């Protein structure tokens, strides 16, 4: 009995192992079939069973930008043109510091002008010495000429007296000699008068030249002093210092930087004129328009959202810096409810602008999911649910949908466009 039972048990265990192997093989085969079916289904309908359809609008497009707070009106401090190229910043008020009227905001190095002023002061001393010499020489020459004139006049008077003796009292020879001496005295007196006049003209000329040289030296020194004074730029009113960007080095200006005349170095902004200035990349041209509402969040106060409105979009895109290969349109956004006590110019912000598309060419908007679109070199097409493709023309797009200008009718079922199917 036990032998039979043991044999039966062995048979059962033997058949049980065979059944287990058969069952495992069946499961594997069934799994392969299921996977194969699923793969076949994926080839027809795509890799997802999402219900993608052509739907009705409107389309809301959210566009995000970064920017900063700026003041449209401000007192600007630019490097003056004083004949020095380039100028070097010798002193600069720190960013965000408060200045009072009359405080120095930025001062440029004046060593070259100061050295020139020393030379001009030496020229002034020399011109003053030359003027004193000219005056002294003129006085001496005039005194000598006047003395010679006085002698000639005295000689002439004696000659006239002697020549005025009645005839007959002296011999004819003596009278002839006296007449000759009178003529000589008259000539000498005339020459002395001319010499005095000439000395006066020469003295006036020499003194005038010396005075001109002195005046030129004084004027040059005064001009140099004025230029030195112009190198120290002072605040006309109370304000907060905003140091401008050094576009050569892509950073704010610092002490020791070289600048060219006319370059703006510092601003004292009018806080009542602050706006947001954001950057719109040139590839996004037309993504937003003036008059749209905007949401602004300051990086310094995360979570606080301010409301604004797009007022201006520049017509020409420009490089934000010399080293940047990007080009951006500058966007101005008015923010009526800014807390002037907390915010400061230069604070960075994030801007979100929404644009709503309700109609296209007077008709209601049709939307197509972006996941169902495929962009090719020559066309844009949409993947149809039951297989195949259809060429379409699309307009504005959001992150999820695009406006369908030409293509399937409203409600048409689509599938995800996967890979580069032809």
C-alpha positions in Angstrom: 0.0 0.0 0.0 2.8 2.4 0.8 4.6 1.5 -2.3 1.6 2.3 -4.4 1.1 5.6 -2.6 4.7 6.5 -3.1 4.5 5.8 -6.8 1.3 7.8 -7.1 3.0 10.7 -5.3 6.0 10.5 -7.6 3.7 10.5 -10.6 1.7 13.5 -9.3 4.9 15.4 -8.6 6.2 14.6 -12.0 3.0 15.7 -13.8 2.7 18.8 -11.6 6.2 20.0 -12.6 5.3 19.4 -16.3 2.1 21.4 -15.8 4.0 24.2 -14.2 6.4 24.4 -17.1 3.5 24.3 -19.6 1.7 27.1 -17.6 4.8 29.3 -17.6 5.3 28.9 -21.3 1.7 29.7 -21.9 1.9 32.9 -19.9 5.0 34.0 -21.7 3.4 33.4 -25.1 0.3 35.2 -24.1 2.4 38.2 -22.9 4.2 38.3 -26.2 0.9 38.3 -28.1 -0.5 41.1 -25.9 2.7 43.2 -26.4 2.6 42.6 -30.1 -1.0 43.7 -30.3 -0.3 46.7 -28.3 2.7 47.6 -30.5 0.5 47.1 -33.6 -2.1 49.4 -32.0 0.6 52.0 -31.2 1.7 51.9 -34.9 -1.9 52.9 -35.9 -3.0 55.3 -33.2 0.3 56.7 -31.8 1.8 56.1 -28.3 -1.1 57.5 -26.3 -4.8 57.1 -26.0 -5.3 60.8 -25.1 -8.5 62.3 -26.6 -6.9 64.9 -28.9 -9.3 66.9 -31.0 -9.7 70.1 -32.9 -11.4 72.4 -30.3 -12.9 75.8 -30.1 -11.1 78.9 -28.8 -10.3 81.3 -27.5 -6.5 81.0 -27.1 -4.7 82.6 -24.2 -1.0 83.1 -24.7 1.2 83.7 -21.7 4.5 85.4 -22.3 7.2 85.7 -19.7 10.0 88.3 -19.6 12.6 89.5 -17.2 13.5 93.1 -16.6 14.1 95.7 -13.9 12.7 98.9 -12.4 14.0 102.1 -14.0 13.1 105.8 -13.6 12.2 107.5 -16.8 13.3 110.9 -15.4 16.5 111.5 -13.6 19.4 113.8 -13.1 22.2 112.4 -15.3 25.9 112.8 -14.7 28.0 112.3 -17.8 31.8 112.7 -18.3 32.5 116.3 -19.3 34.5 117.3 -22.3 37.5 119.1 -20.9 40.0 118.2 -23.6 41.3 115.1 -21.8 40.8 111.7 -23.5 40.0 109.4 -21.8 39.0 110.6 -18.4 39.5 108.3 -15.4 37.1 108.0 -12.5 38.9 109.1 -9.4 36.0 108.9 -6.9 32.4 107.5 -7.1 29.5 107.5 -4.7 28.4 104.0 -3.8 25.4 102.4 -5.4 22.2 103.2 -3.6 23.7 105.8 -1.3 21.7 108.9 -0.4 23.2 112.3 -1.4 22.2 115.8 -0.5 22.3 119.0 -2.6 25.9 120.0 -3.2 27.4 116.5 -2.4 29.9 115.2 -4.9 28.5 112.2 -6.8 31.4 111.4 -9.1 34.9 113.0 -9.5 37.3 112.4 -12.4 41.1 112.5 -12.2 42.4 116.0 -12.7 46.1 115.4 -12.5 46.8 116.4 -16.1 44.7 119.6 -15.8 46.4 120.4 -12.5 49.8 120.0 -14.0 48.8 122.3 -16.9 47.5 124.8 -14.4 50.8 124.9 -12.7 52.5 125.7 -16.0 49.9 128.4 -16.6 50.5 129.9 -13.2 54.2 130.1 -14.2 53.3 131.8 -17.5 51.2 134.3 -15.5 54.2 135.1 -13.3 56.3 135.5 -16.5 53.7 137.7 -18.2 53.4 139.9 -15.1 57.2 140.4 -15.1 57.1 141.2 -18.8 54.4 143.8 -18.2 56.3 145.4 -15.4 59.4 145.5 -17.6 57.5 147.0 -20.4 56.0 149.6 -18.2 59.4 150.5 -16.7 61.1 150.6 -20.1 58.3 152.8 -21.4 58.6 155.2 -18.5 62.3 155.5 -19.0 62.1 156.0 -22.7 59.4 158.6 -22.4 61.3 160.5 -19.7 64.4 160.5 -21.9 62.5 161.7 -25.0 60.7 164.4 -22.9 64.1 165.5 -21.6 65.6 165.7 -25.0 62.6 167.7 -26.2 62.9 170.1 -23.4 66.6 170.6 -24.2 65.8 171.1 -27.9 63.1 173.7 -27.0 65.6 175.5 -24.7 68.2 175.6 -27.4 65.6 176.9 -29.8 64.5 179.7 -27.5 68.1 180.9 -27.1 68.7 180.7 -30.9 65.6 182.8 -31.5 66.7 185.4 -29.0 70.2 185.7 -30.5 68.9 185.6 -34.0 66.4 188.4 -33.1 69.2 191.1 -32.8 68.6 194.0 -35.1 70.7 194.1 -38.2 73.8 196.3 -38.0 74.6 195.4 -34.5 76.5 192.3 -35.6 78.4 191.5 -38.7 76.7 189.7 -41.6 78.9 186.6 -40.9 77.7 186.5 -37.3 74.1 187.0 -38.3 74.4 184.2 -40.8 75.8 181.9 -38.2 73.0 182.8 -35.8 70.3 182.1 -38.4 71.9 178.7 -39.1 71.9 177.9 -35.4 68.2 178.9 -35.2 67.3 176.6 -38.1 69.3 173.8 -36.5 67.5 174.3 -33.2 64.2 174.3 -34.9 65.0 171.0 -36.7 66.3 169.5 -33.4 63.1 170.6 -31.7 61.0 169.0 -34.4 62.9 165.8 -34.2 62.6 165.7 -30.4 58.8 166.1 -30.8 58.8 163.2 -33.2 61.0 161.1 -30.9 58.7 161.7 -28.0 55.6 160.7 -30.1 57.5 157.6 -31.3 58.5 156.7 -27.8 54.9 157.0 -26.6 53.6 154.7 -29.5 56.4 152.2 -28.8 55.6 152.2 -25.1 51.9 151.8 -25.7 52.6 148.9 -28.0 55.0 147.1 -25.7 52.7 147.5 -22.7 49.7 146.4 -24.8 51.5 143.2 -25.9 52.6 142.5 -22.3 49.0 143.0 -21.1 47.6 140.7 -23.8 50.1 138.0 -22.9 49.1 138.4 -19.2 45.4 138.4 -20.1 45.9 135.2 -22.2 47.7 133.5 -19.3 45.0 134.5 -16.8 42.2 133.4 -19.1 43.9 130.0 -19.7 44.4 129.5 -16.0 40.8 130.5 -15.3 39.7 128.0 -18.0 41.8 125.3 -16.5 40.4 126.0 -13.1 36.9 125.8 -14.5 37.7 122.5 -16.2 39.0 121.1 -13.0 35.9 122.3 -11.2 33.8 120.5 -13.9 35.5 117.2 -13.1 33.7 117.2 -9.8 30.0 116.5 -10.5 27.7 117.5 -7.6 24.1 116.7 -6.8 21.6 119.5 -7.5 19.0 117.9 -5.2 18.5 115.0 -2.8 18.5 111.6 -4.4 19.6 108.0 -4.5 22.8 107.1 -6.5 22.3 104.6 -9.4 25.7 103.7 -11.0 25.3 103.1 -14.7 26.6 100.1 -16.7 30.1 100.0 -18.1 29.2 98.4 -21.4 32.9 97.7 -22.2 33.3 95.4 -19.2 29.6 94.5 -18.7 29.4 95.7 -15.1 28.7 98.9 -13.3 31.3 101.7 -13.4 34.1 101.5 -10.7 36.8 103.8 -9.5 39.7 103.7 -11.9 37.6 103.1 -15.0 38.3 105.1 -18.1 35.4 106.9 -19.8 35.0 109.1 -22.8 33.3 112.5 -22.8 29.5 112.2 -22.9 29.4 108.7 -21.3 26.7 108.5 -18.6 28.2 107.4 -15.3 25.6 108.1 -12.6 21.9 108.9 -12.4 19.8 110.4 -9.6 16.3 108.9 -10.5 13.0 110.6 -9.9 11.2 107.8 -8.0 7.8 109.1 -9.0 8.6 108.2 -12.6 9.6 104.5 -12.1 8.4 101.9 -14.6 9.4 98.4 -15.5 11.7 98.0 -18.5 11.6 94.4 -19.7 13.4 92.5 -22.6 11.4 90.9 -25.4 13.6 88.6 -27.5 13.6 89.4 -31.2 12.4 85.8 -32.0 9.2 86.7 -30.0 8.4 89.7 -32.1 4.7 90.2 -32.1 4.1 88.0 -29.1 2.7 90.9 -27.1 1.3 94.3 -27.9 0.7 97.7 -26.2 -2.3 98.0 -23.9 -2.1 94.4 -22.5 -2.2 93.9 -18.8 0.9 92.5 -17.0 1.7 90.8 -13.8 4.9 91.9 -12.2 6.8 90.1 -9.4 9.9 91.7 -7.8 12.7 89.2 -7.0 13.2 91.1 -3.8 9.6 90.4 -2.7 8.7 86.9 -4.0 5.0 86.2 -3.9 3.9 89.8 -4.2 2.2 90.4 -7.6 1.8 93.9 -8.9 -0.5 94.9 -11.8 0.8 96.9 -14.8 0.1 97.7 -18.4 2.3 97.5 -21.5 2.8 101.1 -22.7 5.6 100.9 -25.2 7.5 98.3 -27.3 10.6 99.5 -29.2 10.4 99.1 -32.9 14.0 98.1 -33.3 15.7 95.2 -31.4 19.1 95.9 -30.0 21.9 94.0 -28.2 21.5 94.4 -24.4 25.3 94.4 -24.1 28.3 94.4 -26.4 29.2 90.9 -25.7 25.7 89.5 -26.1 24.7 87.8 -29.4 21.0 88.2 -28.5 18.8 91.1 -29.7 15.8 92.3 -27.7 13.0 94.8 -27.9 12.8 97.1 -24.9 9.3 96.9 -23.4 8.0 99.7 -21.0 5.3 98.7 -18.5 3.5 101.2 -16.3 3.0 100.1 -12.7 0.7 102.6 -10.9 0.8 101.1 -7.4 4.5 101.0 -6.7 5.5 101.5 -3.0 8.2 104.1 -3.4 9.4 103.5 0.2 10.3 99.9 -0.5 11.3 99.7 -4.1 14.5 101.1 -5.7 15.6 101.6 -9.3 17.6 98.6 -10.6 15.5 95.9 -8.8 15.0 92.9 -11.0 11.5 91.7 -11.9 9.7 89.0 -13.7 6.8 89.9 -16.0 4.0 87.8 -17.3 1.8 89.2 -20.1 -1.3 87.4 -21.4 -2.7 87.9 -24.9 -6.1 86.5 -25.8 -7.0 85.5 -29.3 -10.8 85.3 -29.8 -11.2 85.5 -33.5 -9.2 85.2 -36.7 -10.4 87.1 -39.8 -13.7 87.6 -38.0 -14.3 83.9 -37.4 -14.2 81.9 -34.2 -10.8 80.4 -33.3 -10.2 76.7 -33.8 -7.4 75.2 -31.8 -5.2 72.2 -32.5 -3.0 70.5 -29.8 0.7 71.1 -30.3 1.3 67.5 -29.5 -0.5 66.5 -32.6 1.5 68.7 -34.9 4.7 67.9 -36.8 6.8 70.6 -38.4 8.6 69.6 -41.5 10.8 71.6 -43.9 8.1 72.2 -46.4 4.9 71.9 -44.4 3.2 71.7 -41.0 1.0 68.7 -40.6 -1.3 67.1 -38.0 -1.6 63.4 -37.1 -5.1 62.0 -37.7 -6.5 59.6 -35.2 -7.1 56.6 -37.6 -3.8 57.0 -39.3 -2.3 59.4 -41.8 -1.5 63.1 -41.9 -3.1 66.3 -43.1 -1.3 69.5 -44.0 -2.4 72.5 -41.9 -1.7 76.2 -41.6 -1.3 77.5 -38.0 -1.2 80.9 -36.4 -0.4 82.0 -32.8 0.6 79.3 -30.4 0.6 78.8 -26.6 2.5 76.2 -24.8 -0.3 73.6 -25.4 -2.3 74.8 -28.5 -2.0 76.6 -31.8 -4.6 78.5 -33.7 -5.7 76.4 -36.7 -6.1 78.6 -39.8 -6.6 75.9 -42.3 -7.1 72.1 -41.6 -9.5 69.6 -40.1 -13.0 70.6 -39.0 -14.0 71.3 -35.4 -14.1 68.1 -33.4 -11.8 66.1 -35.6 -10.1 63.5 -33.5 -6.2 63.5 -33.6 -3.3 61.5 -32.3 0.1 62.4 -31.0 2.7 63.1 -33.6 5.6 60.8 -32.7 8.9 60.4 -34.6 9.5 61.4 -38.1 6.8 59.4 -39.9 6.3 60.1 -43.6 
